Amino acid sequence: MNADSVRDSNSFKRTKKRIPNAYMSSISPKYGSISSIVRSYKSAVSKFAHKITPDFGWHSNYHDYVVLNKRSFDNMQRYTLNNPKNWGKKKSPL
C-alpha cells in the first residue's frame, strides 16, 4: 500500500463517518415506529431461526402488512388457513 492509497483510504473513512450518519439518521425509522418494531421483530426471529436452520431466509416475495380492521384480519386468516391446501394445484394462466 503506498502513501496515496493510505491518504485516499483515510479520506474515505472520514467522509463516510461524517455525511452518511446524518443522512441515515434522517431517513431511518424512528424509535417506537411500526417500521422499527417490525424490523426488530424480524431481526429477533431471524437470529433464533438461524440457530435452528442455518439457511433460514425470509420469503422473497413477502410484504409486511398492518391489519387495519376485522375484515382484513378475517381475510388474512382465511388465506393462511387455506393456502397450504392450494400448494399443489396448478395456477390458471390468466
C-alpha positions in Angstrom: 0.0 0.0 0.0 1.5 3.3 -1.0 1.1 6.8 0.7 -1.6 7.9 -1.8 -3.8 4.9 -1.2 -3.5 5.4 2.6 -4.4 9.0 2.2 -7.4 8.1 0.0 -8.5 5.4 2.4 -8.3 7.8 5.4 -10.2 10.5 3.5 -12.9 8.0 2.6 -13.2 6.9 6.2 -13.6 10.5 7.4 -16.2 11.2 4.7 -18.1 8.0 5.4 -18.4 8.8 9.1 -19.4 12.4 8.6 -22.0 12.5 5.8 -23.9 9.2 5.9 -24.5 9.2 9.6 -26.5 12.4 9.5 -28.3 11.3 6.3 -29.0 7.8 7.6 -30.4 9.3 10.8 -32.8 11.5 8.9 -34.2 8.6 6.8 -34.1 5.8 9.4 -37.3 4.6 11.1 -37.7 6.4 14.4 -37.8 4.5 17.8 -41.2 3.1 18.5 -42.5 3.4 14.9 -44.2 0.5 13.2 -41.2 0.1 10.9 -38.7 -0.2 13.8 -41.0 -2.6 15.7 -41.3 -4.9 12.6 -37.6 -4.6 11.9 -36.8 -5.6 15.5 -39.2 -8.5 15.4 -37.8 -9.8 12.1 -34.3 -9.5 13.4 -35.1 -11.5 16.6 -36.9 -14.2 14.6 -34.0 -14.4 12.1 -31.4 -14.8 14.9 -33.5 -17.6 16.5 -34.3 -19.3 13.3 -30.7 -19.3 12.1 -29.8 -21.3 15.3 -32.3 -24.0 14.2 -31.9 -23.8 10.5 -28.7 -22.0 9.3 -30.0 -21.4 5.8 -33.2 -19.6 7.1 -34.3 -16.7 5.0 -37.5 -14.7 4.7 -39.7 -15.4 1.7 -38.5 -13.3 -1.2 -42.0 -12.0 -2.1 -43.0 -11.4 1.5 -44.6 -8.0 2.2 -45.4 -6.6 5.7 -49.0 -5.6 6.1 -50.6 -3.8 9.1 -54.0 -5.2 9.9 -56.4 -2.3 9.9 -59.7 -3.8 10.7 -61.6 -7.1 11.4 -62.4 -7.7 7.8 -58.7 -7.6 6.8 -57.9 -9.9 9.7 -60.6 -12.4 8.7 -59.4 -12.4 5.0 -55.7 -12.9 6.1 -56.7 -15.7 8.5 -58.8 -17.4 5.8 -55.9 -17.2 3.4 -53.4 -18.5 5.9 -55.6 -21.5 6.8 -56.5 -22.4 3.2 -53.2 -21.6 1.4 -51.5 -24.9 2.2 -54.4 -26.7 0.5 -53.6 -24.9 -2.7 -49.8 -25.5 -2.9 -50.0 -28.5 -5.2 -52.7 -27.0 -7.5 -51.8 -25.7 -10.9 -52.4 -21.9 -11.3 -54.6 -20.6 -14.0 -52.7 -19.0 -16.9 -55.0 -15.9 -16.7 
